[in-house]
Structures are given as structure tokens and as C-alpha cells.
Amino acid sequence: MEKSSKSPLKRFINLLKLDKKDIYQVFFYAIFSGIVSLSLPLGVQAIINLIQGGRVSLSWIILVAVVILGVVFNGILRLMQLRITETIQQKIFIRSSFEFSYRFPKIKYTEFHNNYPPELANRFFDTITVQKSVAKLILDYSESLLQIVFGLLLLSIYHPLFILFGLLLFIVLYLIFRISFETGLKTSLTESKYKYKVAHWIQEIARNYFGFKSKIESEFALTKNDKLVTEYLKSRESHFEVIKRQFIQLIGFKALISAGLLLIGGYLVINQQLNIGQFVAAEIIILLVINSVEKIIVGLETFYDVLTSIEKIGQVVDMEIEEDETSESTYCYKNIHFEIDELNFVFPDSTKKILNAISLHIHQSEKIYLDGRNGSGKTTLLRILAGLIHTNSSSIYINDEHYNKINFEQYRAQIGVITEGQSLFEGTISENITFKNPNVSTEKLKLVLEKIKLTEVIKKMPKGLDEKILTEGKQLPSSLSQKILLARAIVNDPLVLFLENPFDKMDDDESKEIIDFILSEENNWTVIVTSKNEYWKQKCDRIITLEKGKLISDSK
């Protein structure tokens, strides 16, 4: 999947295409609404002409009733438009939520190399801006543009001079939009960038609230916030200057149009080319046209907001994801062995080799301890083999099949993984372990809980396995969180376990019992583990040592 080079405007157009049927309906109702709105001045014109006769007649009463019915009918049309735009808003929210939920687990690890995933997830809140702004733009712009077109057409019936004014109106509107659009969008994007920086810093303070307790630390938090807010205000002021300039242009434009149309109307009345009724009707139409123009110009700020929000969401959507597994292969893994031949790996935007000419053979049921100092490459090697970091290298084979050709959906169903920094999500203990997998029986779950010393702890909880866990398991001891993560990794009987520092927060005696279980011969799974706990090193039957990305020792 290639990165998108779409402009914000193209993204906006593509968004509208998704709901084009609904948008066509809005325009359909807007056409009727515009016709009804502009038929009212004609009704007023006819009423004035009848009033000039000096008496009440049946025709006058009927015309008044028709005008009132027109107002009511116009309100009904507006209500129908609101119903459609509400549906569009709901569709935008649903699509965006599923887009984010689908993409985040599939975004390639390398895309997160210089990004913080929770900060990127905050872009979802731009969906709310898109919802409200798109609905407002569809309603206001459809109604305003059609009122301008119908109004000018109606005025042209009164006299050809109004046609010239209509052309001038569209030219001026285009120039106002064209001159300020690029600048307005640029300043809006800059403002949004600093808005997210402020939000991200507040998120950092909240995430590390114990670390900002002292006076010096809290003052630093405020100082940095002040700096970010200052930059935000500068960019906000720059954007406001564009909006202010557009509004000044609007004031001048309204004055010019009002004066011109009044002078033309007055001139035509004086020369008896318009009667009083037509003049009053023309003035009502002129006011409607001017009001519509004002809606369009003022609505440009909303237009900038929606384009900026779509661009922010688009930056997440454009991130490269793993390809969907479309293979019809039904290959069943009964064992997994790895063959690595001269593997090299470099992270994006770097020239330093994290792994340098690594060659290994790993067979089913081996218990392997990856040794090495920080930065030796052991974590990267583990994550590549687990399929968390993808490489285009032709150096890795899994069961004699090239790494880049295997069906990762089938492969991941056969492995269990615990990574550094992995945490629990908000949900029940049962959900955190099984993800509601129907293939995990109650008996199997009980057996796993017993093996990793979780049974007694869960029994003491008021709701047992249905006990609610907060985000990151905040209310649980860290050792208990690690046990739940381990239960998650082994509950599906994996063929391979990839473990990064799995029990480093447990007591020694407790961790030794669980390590003995993980490495026991009764379990046929392969174990590849990195840990500072020396007991792993003592119990594993193979030790692979890395140093500065190179394999320096492989002993059994």
C-alpha cells in the first residue's frame, strides 16, 4: 500500500462521494426549498398589487394563505434535510471508528518508529469536527448557492441589468475564495498541529502524574505548557487574520452589492420599468441573495476546519498497514522451525545495523534464552520472528517457506507473545485472557489459571473472571497483570512463545515456579525469551548471545 499524496480538498471530495446519494437528496430538497423561498417574494408582490386596490378580496386572502403555507412547507423541507444530514453524521462516525479500530492493529511497526500511537489515536476526535462541519456545509452551502442562482435568475426576469450584476457576484465570490483559500488552509493546519502538541503534553502530565508532584516538576509542566500554548496562539492569530480579511471583504462586498442593486432598482422604478410591487419583491430577493453570500463567506472557517480535520485523520489512514491475508491456504502448523541466514536489519531513517549477518536454526520445542546487553539486538530479533516487525529480507524461512510469503493470520494463531510495555485493556479478566474466543473452553481456562497461580487470586475477587480491569490494569499489582498477560499468551496452546521480560516484577519464588512450568518438558512449545532474571538462563537448554547486532555465541 503506497502512501497517499491526496490534498485535503481531494480527501474532502472523496468523503462526500461515500454519501453522494444522501447528498443528492439534500440538494433535491434544497432546490424545492429555494424555489419555495423565492416564490414568496412573488406572492408578496401580488399581495401589494392587490392592496393598492384599496379593498379586501378573496384573491388577497388566498395569496396570504399560500404565502403562509409556503413558509410551513419550507420548514418541512428543512426538517427533511436535517434528517438526512443526521444520517450522514452517523455514517461518518461509524466509518471512522471502524477505520481506526481496523487499522491500528495492522499498522506496520516501522510506521510507529517516530510516532506515539496514543497521540495518533487522539486524531479520532477530529471525526466529531468532520461530522458537524460536513453537515453544516452541506445544508448551508446547498441552500445558499441555490438561493443565489435562483435569486439572480428571478431578478434577470425583471430586467437584463440584473444578469450583469449576477456575473459580477460570482466573479467576486470566486476571487475571495481563491485569494485566501491556500493561506487559510495552511494556517488552519499549523494551528491544529500546535493544538495536538498541547493536548499531547497534557496527556503526558496525566500519564506521569506522580512525576510532576514537586514544585520544580510542576513548574516545568506549566512552563512547557506555556511555551506550547504561546505557539498555538500565534498560529491561531495567523489563522484569524485570514478569517478577518475575508470578513472585511464580505462587508465591502455587501455594501457594494446592496448599493448597486438599490440604485438599479430605484432607477428602473423611476423610469417605470418596474412597479412598486416588483421593486419590493426584488429587494426581498436581493436580501436573500446577500444573506446567502454571507453564509458562504462566513462558512469558509468551517470549511477550513473540516479540511484540517480530514487531513489529520488522513495522516493515520495513510499509514502503511499489513496486507490482508487473502491466501486460500489451509496450511496447518503442527510444528514450527526457523531458519535464518545472514539476516540484516536497519530501522527506517537510520543507517545503523540493528542486526548484522545473523544466522540461526531454531527447532520445535527448543527453550532459548536470548542474552546480551541493552542495544544488542535481541528484542528486535524476537519481534521479527514473532511477526511484529516486518522485514523484506530474504534471509528468514519458517517451515521452509519464505518469511514474506507465509500467511501471518495462520501463523499468529499458533504463537503467544508478551512484549515489553504490553498492558491490559479495559474489560473483564476473562476478556483480557480469551478475547471471547469461543474455542477456549472453561476447562482449558481453569487449567491455565491453575498452572500460573491465578486461581486463588481470582476466587477472592467479588466477580471472579468477570471482575472489571481498568486501563493498563491500574488497580492490579504489576505481578498480577503479568500473570494475566501470560495466561493470554498460552491459553490457545501456542507452538511458540515469544517472551520479553515476562516475570521481572514477580517475587523470585513465584516466578521460578512459573518458569519451571513454562520450560517443562510436558509443554511442546518453543520458548524464545529475553529477561534479566538469571533463572531463565539457568533453565533454558540453549543460550544465544548477541552483541552490537552480531551473534557471538550459540551454546546448548
C-alpha positions in Angstrom: 0.0 0.0 0.0 1.5 3.3 -1.1 1.4 6.4 0.9 -1.4 8.8 -0.2 -0.5 12.1 -1.7 -4.0 13.4 -1.7 -4.6 17.1 -0.8 -7.1 17.9 1.9 -9.6 19.1 -0.7 -9.4 15.8 -2.6 -9.9 13.9 0.7 -13.0 16.0 1.3 -14.4 15.3 -2.1 -13.8 11.6 -1.6 -15.5 11.7 1.7 -18.6 13.3 0.1 -18.6 10.6 -2.6 -19.2 8.0 0.0 -22.6 9.6 0.8 -23.4 11.0 -2.6 -26.9 9.6 -2.7 -27.8 11.3 0.6 -26.1 14.5 -0.5 -28.1 14.4 -3.8 -31.3 14.2 -1.7 -30.2 17.2 0.4 -29.7 19.1 -2.8 -33.0 17.9 -4.2 -34.8 19.2 -1.1 -32.7 22.4 -1.3 -33.9 23.0 -4.8 -37.5 22.8 -3.7 -36.8 24.9 -0.7 -35.1 27.5 -2.8 -38.0 27.6 -5.3 -40.5 28.0 -2.4 -38.4 30.7 -0.7 -38.1 32.7 -3.9 -41.8 32.2 -4.8 -42.6 34.1 -1.5 -41.4 37.5 -2.9 -43.6 36.9 -5.9 -46.5 36.3 -3.6 -45.7 39.4 -1.7 -45.5 41.4 -4.9 -49.0 40.1 -5.9 -50.4 40.9 -2.4 -49.0 44.5 -2.6 -50.6 45.0 -6.0 -54.0 43.8 -4.7 -53.6 46.0 -1.6 -53.1 49.0 -3.8 -56.7 48.4 -5.0 -57.8 49.5 -1.5 -60.1 46.6 -0.6 -60.1 43.1 0.8 -60.8 40.4 -1.8 -60.9 36.6 -1.9 -57.7 36.6 -4.1 -55.9 38.6 -1.4 -56.9 36.1 1.3 -55.9 33.1 -0.9 -52.5 34.7 -1.6 -51.8 35.3 2.1 -52.8 31.7 2.8 -50.5 30.5 0.0 -47.5 32.5 1.4 -48.1 31.1 4.9 -48.3 27.5 3.5 -45.1 28.2 1.6 -43.3 29.1 4.9 -44.6 26.0 6.6 -43.7 23.8 3.6 -40.2 25.3 3.5 -39.8 24.4 7.2 -40.8 20.8 6.5 -38.3 20.6 3.7 -35.6 21.9 6.1 -36.6 19.2 8.6 -36.2 16.5 6.0 -32.7 17.9 5.1 -31.8 17.8 8.8 -32.8 14.1 9.0 -30.6 13.2 6.0 -27.6 15.2 7.4 -28.0 13.4 10.7 -27.8 10.1 8.9 -24.6 11.3 7.2 -23.1 12.3 10.5 -23.8 8.9 12.0 -22.2 7.2 8.9 -19.1 9.3 9.2 -18.7 8.4 12.9 -19.3 4.7 12.2 -16.8 4.6 9.3 -14.2 6.5 11.2 -14.4 4.3 14.3 -14.1 1.1 12.4 -11.3 2.5 10.2 -9.3 3.3 13.3 -10.2 0.0 15.1 -9.3 -2.0 12.0 -6.1 -0.1 11.1 -4.2 0.3 14.4 -3.5 -3.4 15.0 -2.4 -3.7 11.3 -0.2 -0.6 11.0 3.3 -1.7 10.4 5.7 -1.4 13.4 8.0 0.8 11.3 5.3 3.5 11.0 5.3 3.9 14.7 9.1 4.4 14.8 8.9 8.1 15.3 5.2 8.3 16.4 3.4 7.8 19.6 0.3 5.6 18.9 -2.0 7.0 21.7 -1.3 10.5 20.3 -2.3 9.3 16.8 -5.4 7.7 18.2 -6.4 11.2 19.5 -7.0 12.1 15.9 -10.2 10.2 16.1 -11.7 13.2 17.9 -11.4 15.1 14.6 -14.2 12.9 13.5 -16.6 15.0 15.6 -15.5 18.1 13.8 -15.9 16.5 10.5 -19.4 15.3 11.5 -20.7 18.7 12.5 -18.8 20.7 9.8 -19.8 18.5 6.9 -23.5 18.6 7.9 -23.4 22.4 8.3 -21.6 22.9 5.0 -24.0 20.6 3.1 -27.0 22.4 4.5 -25.8 25.9 4.3 -23.9 25.8 1.0 -26.6 23.8 -0.9 -29.3 26.2 0.3 -27.1 29.4 -0.2 -25.8 28.5 -3.6 -29.2 27.6 -4.9 -30.8 30.7 -3.5 -28.1 32.8 -5.2 -28.7 31.1 -8.5 -32.5 31.1 -8.3 -32.5 34.7 -7.0 -30.3 36.0 -9.8 -32.4 34.1 -12.4 -35.6 35.7 -10.9 -34.0 39.2 -10.9 -33.0 38.7 -14.5 -36.6 38.3 -15.4 -37.3 41.8 -14.1 -34.5 43.3 -16.2 -31.4 42.3 -18.1 -29.2 44.6 -16.0 -29.5 42.2 -13.1 -27.8 39.5 -15.2 -24.6 41.6 -15.3 -24.8 42.0 -11.6 -25.1 38.2 -11.2 -22.0 37.6 -13.2 -20.1 40.2 -11.1 -21.3 38.5 -7.9 -19.9 35.1 -8.9 -16.6 36.6 -10.0 -16.1 38.4 -6.7 -17.1 35.3 -4.7 -14.6 33.2 -6.7 -11.8 35.8 -6.1 -12.5 36.0 -2.3 -12.3 32.2 -2.1 -9.3 31.8 -4.5 -7.1 34.5 -2.9 -7.4 33.3 0.7 -8.0 29.6 0.4 -4.4 28.3 0.4 -3.3 30.7 3.2 -6.4 29.8 5.3 -5.8 26.1 5.0 -2.1 26.4 5.8 -2.7 28.5 8.9 -5.5 26.1 10.0 -3.2 23.1 9.7 -0.5 24.9 11.7 -3.0 25.8 14.4 -4.2 22.2 14.5 -0.6 20.9 14.9 0.1 23.0 18.0 -3.4 22.1 19.4 -2.3 18.5 19.3 1.0 19.3 20.9 -0.7 21.0 23.8 -3.1 18.0 24.1 -0.3 15.5 24.0 1.7 17.4 26.7 -1.4 17.4 29.0 -1.7 13.7 28.2 2.0 13.2 29.2 1.4 15.0 32.5 -1.6 12.9 33.2 0.2 9.7 32.3 3.1 10.6 34.7 1.2 12.5 37.3 3.4 11.1 40.2 6.4 12.6 38.4 5.0 16.2 38.5 4.2 16.4 42.2 7.1 18.6 43.4 7.3 22.4 42.9 10.1 22.2 40.4 8.4 19.4 38.4 5.0 21.1 38.3 6.6 24.5 37.3 8.4 22.7 34.5 5.0 21.3 33.4 3.4 24.7 33.4 6.4 26.3 31.6 6.4 23.8 28.8 2.6 24.2 28.5 3.0 28.0 28.4 5.5 27.6 25.5 3.2 25.3 23.5 0.1 27.4 24.2 2.1 30.5 23.0 2.9 28.8 19.7 -0.7 27.8 19.4 -2.0 31.3 20.0 0.5 32.7 17.4 -0.8 30.2 14.8 -4.4 30.8 15.9 -3.9 34.6 15.4 -2.4 34.0 11.9 -5.5 32.0 11.0 -7.8 34.6 12.5 -6.1 37.2 10.3 -7.2 35.3 7.2 -10.8 35.0 8.6 -10.8 38.7 9.5 -9.6 39.6 6.0 -12.4 37.5 4.5 -15.0 39.2 6.7 -13.7 42.7 5.7 -14.0 41.7 2.1 -17.5 40.5 2.8 -18.5 43.8 4.4 -17.3 45.7 1.4 -18.9 43.2 -1.0 -22.3 43.5 0.8 -22.1 47.3 0.7 -21.3 47.3 -3.0 -24.0 44.8 -3.9 -26.6 46.5 -1.8 -25.8 49.9 -3.2 -25.7 48.6 -6.8 -28.9 46.7 -6.6 -30.8 49.5 -4.9 -29.6 52.0 -7.4 -30.5 49.8 -10.3 -33.9 49.0 -8.7 -34.6 52.7 -8.0 -33.5 53.7 -11.5 -35.9 51.1 -13.1 -38.8 52.3 -10.9 -38.2 55.9 -11.7 -38.2 55.0 -15.4 -41.3 52.9 -14.9 -39.6 49.7 -16.0 -40.5 48.2 -12.5 -43.6 48.8 -10.5 -43.7 49.2 -6.7 -44.7 45.5 -6.1 -41.8 44.3 -8.3 -39.4 46.7 -6.6 -40.3 45.3 -3.1 -40.1 41.7 -4.4 -36.7 42.5 -5.9 -35.4 44.0 -2.6 -36.6 40.8 -0.7 -34.7 38.7 -3.3 -31.7 40.9 -3.0 -31.6 40.5 0.8 -31.9 36.7 0.4 -29.0 36.7 -2.1 -26.8 38.9 0.2 -27.7 36.7 3.2 -26.7 33.6 1.2 -23.4 35.2 0.1 -22.7 36.0 3.8 -23.3 32.4 4.8 -20.8 31.1 2.2 -18.1 33.6 3.2 -18.5 33.0 6.9 -18.7 29.3 6.3 -15.2 29.3 5.0 -13.9 29.0 8.5 -16.0 25.8 8.9 -14.6 24.7 5.6 -11.0 25.1 6.8 -11.9 23.2 10.0 -13.3 20.2 8.1 -10.3 20.1 5.7 -7.8 20.3 8.5 -9.7 17.5 10.5 -9.9 15.3 7.4 -6.1 15.8 6.8 -5.3 14.9 10.4 -7.4 11.7 10.2 -5.9 11.0 6.7 -2.4 11.0 8.2 -3.4 7.9 10.2 -5.3 6.3 7.4 -2.3 6.8 5.1 0.0 4.8 7.4 1.2 1.6 5.7 -0.6 -1.5 7.0 0.0 -5.2 6.7 -1.7 -6.6 3.7 -4.9 -8.6 4.3 -4.3 -12.3 4.3 -6.2 -13.3 1.2 -4.5 -16.7 0.8 -6.8 -19.6 0.5 -4.1 -21.8 2.0 -5.3 -24.1 4.8 -1.8 -25.0 6.0 -2.0 -26.5 9.5 1.0 -25.8 11.7 2.0 -29.0 13.6 5.4 -27.6 14.4 7.4 -24.5 13.7 11.0 -24.3 12.9 13.0 -21.2 11.9 16.0 -20.9 9.5 17.8 -17.5 9.5 20.6 -17.0 7.0 22.7 -13.8 7.2 19.9 -11.6 8.5 20.5 -7.8 8.5 18.0 -5.2 9.8 18.0 -1.4 9.8 15.2 0.8 11.1 13.8 3.5 8.8 15.7 6.8 8.8 18.8 5.1 10.1 21.9 3.6 8.7 23.0 1.7 11.8 22.5 -2.1 11.5 20.5 -3.4 14.5 21.1 -7.0 13.3 24.2 -7.8 11.4 24.5 -11.1 9.5 22.6 -13.3 12.0 22.4 -17.0 11.1 20.3 -19.4 13.2 18.3 -22.6 13.1 15.5 -23.0 15.7 13.6 -26.3 16.0 10.3 -27.1 17.6 10.2 -27.3 21.5 13.6 -25.7 22.0 13.8 -23.4 25.0 16.0 -20.5 24.0 17.4 -17.7 26.2 18.4 -14.6 24.2 21.3 -13.0 26.0 23.0 -9.6 25.5 23.3 -6.1 26.7 20.8 -3.4 26.0 21.0 -2.5 22.3 22.5 -5.8 21.3 19.5 -6.5 19.0 17.9 -9.4 20.9 14.5 -7.6 21.2 14.5 -6.8 17.5 15.3 -10.4 16.6 12.5 -11.7 18.8 9.9 -9.3 17.4 10.9 -10.1 13.8 10.4 -13.8 14.4 7.1 -13.0 16.1 6.0 -11.1 13.0 5.7 -7.8 15.0 8.4 -6.2 12.9 8.3 -6.9 9.2 11.4 -7.1 7.1 11.7 -7.6 3.3 14.9 -9.6 3.8 15.1 -12.9 2.1 17.0 -14.4 5.0 14.2 -15.9 7.1 12.3 -19.1 6.5 9.5 -20.5 8.6 9.0 -24.2 7.9 11.0 -23.8 4.7 8.6 -21.1 3.5 9.9 -17.6 2.8 9.0 -15.2 5.7 7.3 -12.7 3.3 5.1 -15.4 1.8 3.7 -17.0 4.9 0.1 -16.4 6.0 0.6 -14.3 9.1 -3.0 -14.7 10.2 -2.5 -18.5 10.4 1.0 -18.1 11.9 -0.1 -15.7 14.6 -2.8 -18.2 15.6 0.0 -20.6 16.6 2.2 -18.3 18.7 1.9 -16.5 22.0 3.6 -13.2 22.6 4.4 -10.9 25.6 6.3 -7.7 24.7 7.9 -5.1 26.9 5.3 -2.4 27.7 2.3 -4.6 26.8 -0.6 -3.9 29.1 -4.1 -4.9 29.9 -7.1 -3.2 28.3 -10.3 -2.0 29.9 -12.6 -5.0 30.2 -13.1 -8.1 32.4 -10.3 -10.5 33.3 -11.9 -13.2 31.1 -11.9 -10.8 28.1 -8.3 -9.9 28.7 -7.3 -13.5 28.6 -9.5 -15.1 25.9 -10.8 -12.1 23.9 -14.1 -14.0 24.0 -12.7 -16.8 21.8 -15.4 -19.5 21.7 -12.7 -22.1 21.1 -11.3 -21.6 24.6 -13.2 -24.0 26.9 -13.9 -23.3 30.6 -11.9 -26.3 31.5 -8.9 -25.1 29.5 -9.1 -21.7 31.0 -9.2 -23.1 34.6 -6.2 -25.3 33.8 -4.2 -22.3 32.6 -5.1 -20.3 35.7 -4.1 -23.1 37.9 -0.7 -23.5 36.2 0.3 -19.9 36.6 -1.0 -19.4 40.1 -4.0 -17.3 39.3 -6.9 -19.4 40.6 -6.8 -18.4 44.3 -6.4 -14.7 43.5 -9.4 -14.7 41.1 -11.5 -16.6 43.6 -11.1 -13.8 46.1 -12.4 -11.2 43.7 -16.1 -10.4 44.0 -16.9 -11.1 40.4 -14.2 -13.6 39.7 -13.3 -13.8 36.0 -15.9 -11.1 35.3 -14.0 -8.6 37.5 -13.6 -5.3 35.6 -10.0 -4.2 34.9 -9.1 -0.6 34.4 -6.9 0.6 31.5 -3.4 -0.8 31.9 -4.7 -2.8 34.9 -4.1 0.3 37.1 -5.9 -1.2 40.2 -4.0 -4.5 40.0 -0.5 -5.4 41.3 2.0 -5.4 38.5 2.8 -9.1 39.2 -0.9 -10.0 38.7 -1.0 -8.1 35.4 2.0 -10.1 34.2 0.2 -13.3 35.1 -2.9 -12.3 33.1 -0.7 -11.4 30.1 1.0 -14.9 30.4 -2.4 -16.6 30.6 -3.4 -14.7 27.4 -0.2 -15.9 25.7 -0.6 -19.6 26.5 -4.4 -20.2 26.6 -4.6 -21.1 22.9 -1.8 -23.8 23.2 0.8 -22.0 21.0 3.6 -23.8 19.2 6.0 -20.9 20.0 6.2 -18.5 23.0 8.0 -15.2 22.4 8.6 -13.5 25.8 10.2 -10.2 26.6 11.0 -9.7 30.3 7.8 -11.6 31.2 8.0 -12.0 35.1 10.5 -9.4 36.1 8.0 -7.8 38.5 7.2 -11.0 40.4 8.8 -12.4 43.6 11.7 -14.8 42.9 10.0 -17.9 44.3 6.8 -17.3 42.5 8.5 -16.5 39.2 10.7 -19.7 39.5 7.6 -21.9 39.8 6.0 -20.4 36.7 9.3 -20.5 34.8 9.6 -24.2 35.6 6.1 -24.7 34.2 6.9 -22.8 31.0 10.1 -24.6 30.4 8.9 -28.1 31.5 9.1 -31.0 29.0 5.3 -31.5 29.2 5.0 -28.4 27.1 6.0 -28.9 23.5 6.1 -25.2 22.7 9.2 -23.5 21.6 10.2 -20.7 24.0 12.3 -17.7 23.0 12.8 -15.4 25.9 14.7 -12.2 26.9 14.9 -11.4 30.6 17.2 -10.1 33.3 16.1 -12.9 35.5 19.1 -15.3 35.6 16.8 -18.3 36.4 15.7 -18.3 32.7 19.3 -18.6 31.7 19.9 -21.5 34.1 16.9 -23.4 32.9 16.8 -22.9 29.2 18.5 -25.6 27.1 20.1 -23.1 24.6 21.6 -19.7 25.1 22.1 -17.3 22.1 24.2 -14.3 22.8 24.1 -11.1 20.7 26.5 -8.1 20.9 26.0 -5.0 18.8 23.7 -6.8 16.5 26.0 -9.8 15.9 25.7 -13.3 17.0 28.8 -14.1 19.2 27.7 -17.3 20.9 25.2 -20.1 20.5 25.6 -22.7 23.2 23.5 -25.7 24.5 
